[in-house]
Amino acid sequence: MPEGTAGRLARVERLRTGRAQASRAKRATALATIEDLLEAGVRVSFARVAREARVSTWLVYNAPEITKAIHTAIEAQARDGIALPRARQPLRNQSSDSLRTDLALSRDEIRALREEVEKLRGRLQLKLGREAESATSSELLARIQEVESANASLGSLVADRDARISFLIEERGTLTAELEGKTEALRRLMFTTNSDG
């Protein structure tokens, strides 16, 4: 085999190996990101995993193990609710753009949670109204017991949602303060730089 051909084959093999390693690393990062989002009490979605893991949306939709993990996480959050985070991570090294993004995501999540609670209440009221119109008194008594049980479960869900909303409101305040502090520090730095010039 000519020497030039052997060199080309070796380079191609190195490239192939490097790409395979990079692909494995991206997949591992995406899977770890899903776990991190679950532990942090953040709603899991394909777009959020791609953004947080800094991988392409093509990867999260087309890598079977990542797609399956995201679907599993979404189903778990729909079934069990979104867990409250164990501890808040420090914001020391976040940029102003990152803080603005976090603040916008927190606002969106608060709005989504409030809308979800209102939809659940509305659906429950409609269902109860329809059932009450067509039921006998004995059926109504049995249904009242079921409703009381369902109400207790819904109360627990609402309490979880309220706790999450409270946490996000507090986090939004912290992010806003952090952003304002960084903006003020940047303004002073620019003023000092202009003064020195």
C-alpha positions as CSV (number, residue, x, y, z in Angstrom):
1,M,0.0,0.0,0.0
2,P,1.5,3.4,-0.9
3,E,2.7,5.6,2.0
4,G,0.3,8.5,1.1
5,T,-2.7,6.1,1.1
6,A,-1.7,4.7,4.5
7,G,-1.4,8.2,5.9
8,R,-4.8,9.2,4.6
9,L,-6.4,6.1,6.0
10,A,-4.9,6.8,9.4
11,R,-6.2,10.4,9.3
12,V,-9.7,9.2,8.4
13,E,-9.6,6.6,11.2
14,R,-8.5,9.3,13.7
15,L,-11.4,11.5,12.5
16,R,-13.9,8.7,12.8
17,T,-12.7,7.9,16.3
18,G,-12.8,11.5,17.3
19,R,-16.3,11.9,16.1
20,A,-17.5,8.8,17.8
21,Q,-16.0,10.0,21.1
22,A,-17.6,13.5,20.7
23,S,-20.9,11.8,20.0
24,R,-20.7,9.6,23.1
25,A,-19.7,12.7,25.2
26,K,-22.7,14.7,23.8
27,R,-25.1,11.9,24.5
28,A,-23.8,11.4,28.1
29,T,-24.1,15.2,28.7
30,A,-27.7,15.2,27.4
31,L,-28.6,12.2,29.7
32,A,-26.9,13.9,32.7
33,T,-28.8,17.1,31.9
34,I,-32.2,15.3,32.1
35,E,-31.3,14.0,35.5
36,D,-30.1,17.5,36.6
37,L,-33.4,19.1,35.4
38,L,-35.4,16.5,37.3
39,E,-33.4,17.0,40.5
40,A,-33.6,20.8,40.1
41,G,-37.4,20.7,39.8
42,V,-37.4,22.1,36.2
43,R,-39.9,21.0,33.6
44,V,-38.2,18.7,31.1
45,S,-38.7,19.3,27.4
46,F,-36.8,18.4,24.2
47,A,-35.9,22.1,23.6
48,R,-34.8,22.7,27.2
49,V,-32.5,19.6,27.2
50,A,-30.9,20.6,24.0
51,R,-30.3,24.1,25.2
52,E,-29.0,23.2,28.7
53,A,-26.8,20.4,27.4
54,R,-25.7,22.6,24.4
55,V,-26.4,19.9,21.9
56,S,-28.5,20.0,18.7
57,T,-32.2,19.4,18.7
58,W,-31.5,16.8,16.0
59,L,-29.6,14.8,18.6
60,V,-32.3,14.8,21.3
61,Y,-35.0,13.8,18.8
62,N,-32.9,11.2,17.0
63,A,-30.8,9.5,19.6
64,P,-33.1,6.7,20.9
65,E,-31.7,6.6,24.5
66,I,-32.0,10.4,24.9
67,T,-35.5,10.5,23.3
68,K,-36.6,7.6,25.7
69,A,-35.1,9.3,28.7
70,I,-36.9,12.6,27.9
71,H,-40.2,10.9,27.4
72,T,-39.8,9.0,30.7
73,A,-39.0,12.3,32.5
74,I,-41.9,14.1,31.0
75,E,-44.3,11.3,31.9
76,A,-42.9,11.1,35.5
77,Q,-43.4,14.9,35.9
78,A,-46.9,14.7,34.5
79,R,-47.7,11.7,36.8
80,D,-45.9,12.8,40.0
81,G,-45.7,16.5,39.6
82,I,-42.5,18.5,39.4
83,A,-40.3,17.9,42.4
84,L,-39.1,20.9,44.4
85,P,-35.3,21.4,44.0
86,R,-33.1,20.2,46.8
87,A,-30.8,23.2,46.8
88,R,-30.3,26.3,44.7
89,Q,-27.1,26.5,42.8
90,P,-25.0,29.7,43.2
91,L,-25.1,32.3,40.5
92,R,-21.6,33.7,40.8
93,N,-20.3,32.8,37.3
94,Q,-23.5,33.5,35.3
95,S,-23.4,36.3,32.7
96,S,-26.1,38.9,32.4
97,D,-27.5,37.2,29.3
98,S,-27.7,33.9,31.2
99,L,-29.5,35.6,34.1
100,R,-32.0,37.2,31.7
101,T,-32.6,33.8,30.2
102,D,-33.2,32.2,33.6
103,L,-35.5,35.0,34.6
104,A,-37.5,34.6,31.4
105,L,-37.7,30.9,31.8
106,S,-38.9,31.3,35.5
107,R,-41.6,33.7,34.4
108,D,-42.8,31.4,31.7
109,E,-42.9,28.5,34.1
110,I,-44.8,30.4,36.7
111,R,-47.4,31.4,34.1
112,A,-47.6,27.8,32.8
113,L,-48.1,26.5,36.3
114,R,-50.9,29.0,37.1
115,E,-52.7,28.2,33.8
116,E,-52.4,24.5,34.5
117,V,-54.0,24.9,38.0
118,E,-56.8,27.0,36.5
119,K,-57.5,24.4,33.8
120,L,-57.6,21.6,36.3
121,R,-60.1,23.5,38.5
122,G,-62.3,24.3,35.5
123,R,-62.3,20.7,34.2
124,L,-63.2,19.4,37.7
125,Q,-66.1,21.9,38.0
126,L,-67.5,20.9,34.5
127,K,-67.2,17.2,35.3
128,L,-68.9,17.5,38.6
129,G,-71.7,19.6,37.2
130,R,-72.4,17.0,34.4
131,E,-72.4,14.1,36.9
132,A,-74.6,15.9,39.4
133,E,-77.3,16.5,36.8
134,S,-77.8,12.8,35.9
135,A,-77.2,11.1,39.3
136,T,-79.6,9.7,41.9
137,S,-79.3,10.7,45.6
138,S,-77.5,7.4,46.5
139,E,-75.1,7.9,43.6
140,L,-74.6,11.5,44.7
141,L,-73.6,10.4,48.2
142,A,-71.1,7.8,46.8
143,R,-69.9,10.5,44.4
144,I,-69.5,13.0,47.2
145,Q,-67.1,10.6,49.0
146,E,-65.1,10.1,45.8
147,V,-65.0,13.9,45.2
148,E,-63.8,14.5,48.8
149,S,-61.0,12.0,48.1
150,A,-60.2,13.6,44.8
151,N,-60.3,17.0,46.3
152,A,-57.7,16.0,48.9
153,S,-55.5,14.7,46.1
154,L,-56.1,17.9,44.1
155,G,-55.4,20.0,47.2
156,S,-52.0,18.2,47.5
157,L,-51.3,18.9,43.8
158,V,-52.2,22.6,44.2
159,A,-50.1,22.8,47.3
160,D,-47.1,21.4,45.3
161,R,-47.8,23.8,42.5
162,D,-48.1,26.8,44.9
163,A,-44.8,25.8,46.5
164,R,-43.2,25.6,43.1
165,I,-44.7,29.0,42.1
166,S,-43.4,30.5,45.4
167,F,-40.0,29.1,44.8
168,L,-39.9,30.5,41.2
169,I,-41.1,33.9,42.4
170,E,-38.3,33.9,45.0
171,E,-35.8,32.7,42.4
172,R,-37.0,35.4,40.0
173,G,-36.4,38.0,42.7
174,T,-32.9,36.7,43.3
175,L,-32.2,36.6,39.5
176,T,-33.5,40.2,39.1
177,A,-31.3,41.4,42.0
178,E,-28.3,39.6,40.6
179,L,-28.9,41.0,37.1
180,E,-29.3,44.5,38.5
181,G,-26.1,44.1,40.5
182,K,-24.2,43.0,37.4
183,T,-25.7,45.8,35.3
184,E,-24.6,48.4,37.9
185,A,-21.1,46.9,38.1
186,L,-20.9,47.0,34.3
187,R,-22.1,50.6,34.3
188,R,-19.5,51.6,36.8
189,L,-16.8,49.8,35.0
190,M,-17.7,51.6,31.7
191,F,-17.8,54.9,33.5
192,T,-14.4,54.3,35.1
193,T,-13.0,53.2,31.7
194,N,-14.3,56.3,30.0
195,S,-13.1,58.6,32.7
196,D,-9.6,57.1,32.5
197,G,-9.6,57.5,28.7
